[in-house]
Each structure stands twice: as C-alpha cells, then as structure tokens.
C-alpha cells in the first residue's frame, strides 16, 4: 500500500443516512425459516462502471461523497471509524446526537449490479454495502436495500444479513410505527420476509482481508464471502429501478475497504 493520502471530498447536506444500529450479530431465530441460498451466481457482469484501489494514482474520483464521518484514504485503503458511538442529549443550544455508523457514499447509478470489494475488520462489528435512491420519497432517506457482514466480539463469530429497506424497515409508514411500542407486533408482521440473517460457518478473522461480492438482480440479492455463498433474499423492494448511490458503512470502531469494483449486471440465466 502506498503513502498516506486523504480524499478531498465535498460533504453532503447535514441529514445523515440511517443504518441499522450496530448491535452484535445474531443468528436467525430457530422459528424463522431462512431462504435457500443459490449455489451459483444469480447475475453476470456487464459494463464495469467503477473501480478504485485507493492507491492515489491521479485525482480522487469525484463520485465519492461524505455521508457520516469519518472515512479517509490511508496507506492505500479506505478506512472508516465510527465516532458517533453513544447518544448525547441536546444541550447548550446543540442538537442531540444519536449513535450511527460511519458512512461513505458513491454516486454510481444502477438498476442491477455486481459489487466486489475487500473488507477488513480492525475492531469493527459491522461493515455493509447499501443501495439508495435519494430522490425516492416513499421510504426514509431513500434507503432501498443493504447487505451486511457483522462480527460478534463475544464469541468471535460472523453473520451475514440482507435487508429490503424500501418495502421493509425504512418504508415511511413502518418507520413511523416503530416509534410506537403499541404497534410492535404489527410492525413485526409487516417485516416478515423483508430481512434475513445467516450465521457464517466458514472461518473468518478480524485483521484479515475478506472478499465480499454482492449481486443485485431484480427482486433478488445474494452475497458471497471469499467465494462462498453466505446470504440471499428475494423481496419486492430490492427491484427498485433507480438505485443512484452505493453507501459503505462501518460500525464499532475501525473497518477498512479496498479494491472496490462495480459492474452493471444482467440475470445469470
């Protein structure tokens, strides 16, 4: 990796993207029937839309945008550090601060895509890839879908989660209902089939590079880790036609990202 290099990136508006809280990963409850994970790829690569190895050759790609600090390029990798790790009440004229993962965005419009990247957990409990559409107003902050790799520091295990946010937890009516404890059961019913969490059985370690591939095709999203299929979900919101931004989140201190590649995709069959 090459010498220290910082991205000169324009900040977005003060409104921050909402991500699921960085709790420790949990395996799916026994009563929850997880979907079968396709053994073969569901998408095939088309045009290469974007790539970045963070080696600092030439100017930083202007499609990168800051969302929730802090991310920087250092020693040839994109490093994220969660700093908003605790709730701080409003005081002295300053607004309240809520816990939130560090988030970095990338303006690459797609419908169906394959994204490949390397990630390294250096104290992080979650690293994820999210697809958004800021112009879509039917869900909170235009969140469409996301794929997460999560680490539980207590038992050193990893889990993979895929979430349909557009028709699930970020859909406007559901998002509002989540604030009403009396509607907890109703919310749970509405979210059935909109999220799936899979325990990862293959050995993964903190401090070592892991290759993630996330395929999004129609209503389907599939995730592989070091070439092994680990998660899959088919849900209506994933099929949103105008995914205008990829976002990368890091929760629980430091997480690194490298060798990002994004392709347009078509169905594998």
N, C-alpha and C positions, 0 to 999 in steps of 0.2 A: 504494500500500500504506500502511496506517496505522501509527501509532507502535508502538514495542516492546511486546510483550505476551508473557508467559510462561504456559504451561499449568500449572495446578495439578492434577497427575495422580498417582494412587496407584501406587506401584511394585508390580510383581508379585513372586512368590517369586524367590529368588536364582537358580533354574535358568534358564538363558538358552536362547533358541531357537537351533538350529543352522542355519546357512545355508552354502551352498557357498562355499568360500574365494574371496576377491575377486581372483582372478588376472585378468590381461588377457584380454579376449575372444578366442576363436579361432574361425575359420570351421570348419564341419564338415569332417572328412577327406574326401578325394575318394572314398574307397571307401564312405562312408556315404551311403545314398540317403535324402534328406530327403523328408518327406511333402509333397504338393502343398498349397499354402495356398489355402483357399477365397477366391475373389474377392469374394464377398458375405458379409454378416454371417451368423453361424450362430445368433444369438439375437436376440430382440426384447425391448424394455424393457417391464416391468410396473410394479409399485409402486416409487416412489422410497423407498428405505429409509434413506438417509443422505446428507447433503451438508454440506460445511464449506469456507468460503472463507478462514478464518483471519483475518478482519477484526476479531474481537474484539467483535462485537455480542452482548451478553448474556454469560452464564456459559459457560465452556468445556464442551463436551459430555463428560459423564462416561463415555461409552463408550470414550474414548481411554485407553489404558493404556501405561505404560512397559514395555519389554521389555529391551533392551540400550541403555544410554545412548550417545550423548547426542542428544536431539532437543529443540527448543524452537520456539515460535512467535515470530518476529521480523519486524517490518515487513510483516506481513500474509501471511507464508508459513510453512510448517512446514519447518524446517531441520535436517538430520541431519548429524552429523560423526562419522566413525569415529575413536575414540580407542584402541581395542584393536587396534592395528595390528602388534604384534610379540609373539612368545612370550616369556614371563617365567617362569623356573623357580621352583618353590616355594622359599621361604627365610624364615628368621626367623619361623616359625610361620604364614606367609601361604601360601595355596594358589597353585598355578601359574595363570598367565593365558595363555589361548590367543587368537590373533587372531580377531576376529569383527566383522562389520558392525554398525553402529548399527541398532537395530530398534525400531519403534514399532508398537503394536497397536491394533486397533479391534474392539470386540465388536459385530458385526452378523451374527447367524446367517443363513446362506443355504444353499440347495442349488445352485441355478443362479443366475448373476448376470452383470451387466454392470457393470464399474467403469471410470470415466473420471477421469483426473487429469492435471494438468500437472506435468512434472518439468524440472529444470534442473541440469545438471552444472557445478558450480563447483569442479572438482578431483576429483570422484567418478569412480570407474572402474566402478561398478555401482549401479543403482537398481532395486529389484524390488518386486513385489506377490506376496504369498504367502497361501494359504488353508490354515487349520489347524483341527484339532479336538482340543483338549487332553484331552478325555475318551476319545479313541480310543487304545488301548494297543498296537495291532498294528504301529505304526511309531514311530520315535524322536521323542519330544516332540510327537506328534500332527501332524507335518508331512504335508500332503496333496498340494499342488501349488503351483507358482510360475511366474511369468513375469518374466524379467529383461531389462533393457536395459543393455548393457555397452559401455564405451568403452576403446579401446586407445590409451594416450597416445603410444606409439611411432610408430604410423602414422596416428593421428587417425581411426581407423575405429570404427564402431559395429556391434554384433551383437545379435541377439535370441535368447533361449533360453527354452524351455518345458520344465518338468520334472514328471513324475509321481513324487512322492516316496513316496507311500503304498505303491505296489507296486514302487518302484524303490529309489533310493539310501538312503532312510530306513526301509525295511521292516526290522524288527528283525533278522532273520537276515542280511540283506545288510549292514546297518550294522555288525554284529559281524564279519562276514567281511572287511570292508575293512581291518581291522587285521592281517590275516594275509597277508603277501606271497605265501605259497604258494598262496593262493586267488585271486590277481589275475585269472587267466584265467577262472575260474568266475564271479567277480563280473561281469566284463565281459560274459559271455554272458547273465547274468541281467538285465543292464541294457539289453540291446538293445531298442530301441523305446520306452524309458521317458524319453528326453530328446532334444531336437532343437535344434540351434543354427544360425541362419541369418544370413549376412552381410547387412548393410543397405546397399543401393546408393544410396538417396536421400541427399542432402547433409544432415547434421545437424551442429550445432556445440555445443561447450561454451559455457556462459554464455548460451544462448538457450533459451527455453521450448519444450518438446516436449509434444504432447498424446498420451497413451497411452490406449488402450481395450483392456481385457482381458475377453473373453467366455468364460464357463464354462458349458457346457451338456452334460449327460450325461457321456460319456467324452471330450468334446472341449474344447479350449482354443485360442483364437485371439487374436492380438494385432495391433493396428494402431498405427502411428506417424504422427501428423499426417494421418490418414485413409487411409494406405496399409497394406494387409495385409503384415505382415513375418514372422509366425511362426504355426505351427499344430502341434498334437499331438493324437492320439487314443490314449488309454491308459486301462486299466481303473480305476486309482486315482483319476483325476480325477472319476469319477462318485460318489465318497463322498457320502452323503446329508446329513450333518450338518457342514457347514463353519461352525464357530462364530466364527471370527475371521479378519480380514484383518490382515496384517502388512506393513509397509513397511520395506525395508532400504536402507541407504546404505553403500557401502564405498569406501575410497580418498579420505578427507577429505570435503569438503562436497558435499551434494546437497540441492536444495530441492524441495518438493512443494506444490501449490496446487490449489484448486478440485476437491476430491475429491467425486465423486458415485457412489452405488451403487444399482443397481436390481435388484429380483428379475427373473428372466428366464424366458422360455419359448422353445422352438425356433422359429427363424425360418420354418421350413417345416413 
